[in-house]
Amino acid sequence: MNSKEIIGMKIIDKNAKDVAKIAEISFDTKTYGITKIIASTGNPISKKFYEIDPKNILALGDYLLIDTTVEELSQNKLDKIPESTGTNIKINESVGKTVIDADGNVAGKIANIDINFDNLEVENVTLAKSSSFGKPKDIYTLSKDDIERFGDYVITNKKIPNSEKVDEESEKTVDIE
């Protein structure tokens, strides 16, 4: 499932009560497993955050269903969304990272991350090259096996074709007198 669809999704507890919304998802860059889900309630001025263990997920469709209650969730209250540490990185920090291909060239930036909630893993990373007007020009999908390293940059073991190559026919010059 597309991470852009998941962030902001409502969370329903085992008593069919509206609990919160998904604010962030963290995953391990070595195993690509989901390590935690951060839920939030309230308005921007008085927001409260809660940590949900991925093991507590019952189902994900139009809503995220969890096997805990509001009361149990309140025991996992956080002051803010935790920082990324070690190999754990947040989805929102990943989106926008520059991807470097096997030739050392900029392949694009991460536009989205697909998550498989059946096995609680990151499945694919979508990257896009922007045109001069900021709209995505070329879109590529990388599987988790295509990614060598996740850090300040994302390094892939694939060669991404350079979409900016101009063929010789379109490079004709016109003399203006």
C-alpha positions, -999 to 999 in steps of 0.1 A, spaced: 0 0 0 12 35 -9 27 54 21 9 86 10 -24 68 14 -14 54 48 -2 86 66 -33 103 79 -54 71 79 -78 67 109 -70 40 135 -98 20 151 -93 0 183 -106 -35 191 -137 -19 207 -146 -2 174 -136 32 188 -119 59 168 -84 62 183 -62 84 163 -46 89 129 -13 75 115 13 103 118 45 83 109 58 49 102 94 38 109 112 9 92 146 -8 95 169 0 65 186 -34 68 155 -57 70 129 -33 56 106 -44 83 82 -19 99 94 -12 134 68 12 147 38 33 139 32 66 155 -4 77 160 -15 113 167 -46 130 181 -56 166 187 -50 197 168 -16 212 157 -13 232 189 -21 204 213 -11 172 195 -5 140 214 15 111 200 13 73 207 35 44 197 18 14 182 37 -19 179 33 -34 144 24 -67 161 -9 -50 173 -21 -45 137 -52 -66 129 -59 -53 94 -53 -24 71 -79 -13 45 -98 19 46 -88 20 83 -60 6 104 -75 -18 129 -55 -26 161 -60 -51 188 -55 -27 217 -79 -2 233 -77 36 237 -67 31 274 -39 7 265 -27 30 238 -25 59 262 2 40 281 25 44 251 22 82 250 50 102 235 59 139 237 68 141 201 75 118 171 108 101 179 139 109 158 153 83 135 181 63 151 206 38 137 190 18 109 155 29 119 143 56 96 109 74 93 89 73 61 85 111 60 123 115 63 129 90 34 106 108 9 126 134 -9 160 117 -4 183 117 -35 188 83 -51 223 76 -67 224 48 -93 251 22 -99 270 46 -122 272 73 -95 246 95 -112 215 111 -97 186 88 -105 160 110 -89 144 115 -55 122 92 -35 86 101 -43 68 73 -24 73 41 -4 51 10 -8 44 -10 23 31 -46 24 11 -49 55 6 -86 52 43 -91 61 49 -56 76 77 -47 52 87 -20 28 82 -35 -6 91 -9 -32 105 26 -34 92 49 -62 116 76 -74 110 104 -97 130 129 -117 116 164 -118 112 184 -149 121 221 -149 86 229 -138 88 207 -107 64 180 -120 77 144 -120 91 136 -155 103 100 -151 91 76 -125 110 44 -116 102 17 -91 130 0 -71 124 -31 -51 141 -34 -17 166 -58 -33 177 -29 -57 188 -8 -28 223 -11 -15 224 16 12 201 40 30 217 71 46 219 108 37 215 94 1 200 62 -12 223 41 -33 209 16 -57 227 -13 -75 207 -6 -107 217 16 -136 188 40 -142 186 52 -178 193 89 -182 161 103 -195 177 136 -203 196 124 -233 188 143 -264 190 126 -297 211 142 -325 181 149 -347 164 172 -321 197 190 -315 198 209 -348 206 245 -345 189 273 -364 207 304 -376 189 336 -369 198 365 -391 
